[in-house]
Amino acid sequence: MKDFLQAFALIFIAEIGDKTQIMAMAFATKFKIKQILIGVFIGAFINHGLAIMLGSVLTQFIPIVALQLVAGVLFIAFGLLSLSIAEDDEENLEKSNYGAIITVAVAFFLGELGDKTQLTALTLSTQSVYPFLTLLGTTFGMVAVSSVGIYIGAKLGNKIPEHFIRIGSFLIFMTFGLSKILTSEYVLSMGGTFVSLLLGIILILTIFRGLIFTRQLKEIKVSSLKQHAEDLKNYREALRSSVDHLCKGCDICKDSVCLVGYMKALLSDRVTPERYDSSVIENLVSDSFDVNKAQQVKFLLEDYYKKYPEDRLKNSELMSIEAAINKIIYNNSTNF
């Protein structure tokens, strides 16, 4: 157990704030938590397993610098793919659980090749009594530190617009990718002209993906506005029906006399939303209405606000209706 705890603690501390945690944070914007953690476990288990059980045998067949170059190219690809918010891609992503797991596993496996984490695992294995416990300790240490990154990514994701998160993921992966490529012995040995050409290609690909990303943002914005307008239309119809149901059908149901009449006028566009004024509502009749029917109007408003919370402070028509229905509910509940 000592081997496990020692390996777990060393890896967890070593990876706090490292690229592993930041990668997990970035992946949290694209994949499900379970997929990321399984991918991290598989990638780390194989990576550290190779270090512990095979040592440097892998480098006898494939030079470590070549594998690091492959990792750099993959990170660049991940970064470019981050610049996409197409709905179809999201649906395919949710359906392809194994694809997501493999993607994360490969990224973490290649990202940690030759890294201090793999070297730490190798070093620990030389002095451990039970190498397999050391392997489990380093692997679960990676999973634990990645969980912290995922938690941070999830918290940020709830407060930051999706396209900003996508851009952040792009910058993170591009930074890691470029750092591995530009420090690769293979790339540097090709000379300055080759490096410039390579950077030019990456720049062209980035501009291309950026243009697609910008177009997607515009399309989603237009689509969102259309959906908003359609939802507002449907809710207005539902509100009109509920308000009609609340109406008692008496002769005083007039714009200037009754709150229900006032709401009916708003929903039929006979009264402009700018008419909303607390003093106007205070002077309208609000007694002797069915509280249960009034609550139905209130529920419809709250249901709409769940989808579009900003309209609670921006849509003057709904603000007028909410103020009117709140007064009806309050007065009739008190009287009852």
Salt bridges, closest charged atoms under 4 A:
ASP18 OD1 - LYS116 NZ 3.01
GLU90 OE2 - ARG166 NH2 2.21
ASP115 OD1 - LYS19 NZ 2.81
GLU162 OE2 - ARG166 NH2 3.20
GLU219 OE2 - ARG215 NE 3.72
ASP231 OD2 - LYS307 NZ 2.90
GLU237 OE2 - ARG240 NH1 2.90
ASP255 OD1 - ARG270 NH2 3.52
ASP269 OD1 - ARG236 NH2 3.02
GLU282 OE1 - LYS327 NZ 3.96
GLU302 OE2 - LYS298 NZ 3.61
GLU302 OE1 - ARG312 NH2 2.84
ASP311 OD2 - HIS228 NE2 2.90
GLU317 OE1 - ARG236 NE 2.82
GLU322 OE2 - LYS298 NZ 3.71
GLU322 OE2 - ARG312 NH1 2.72
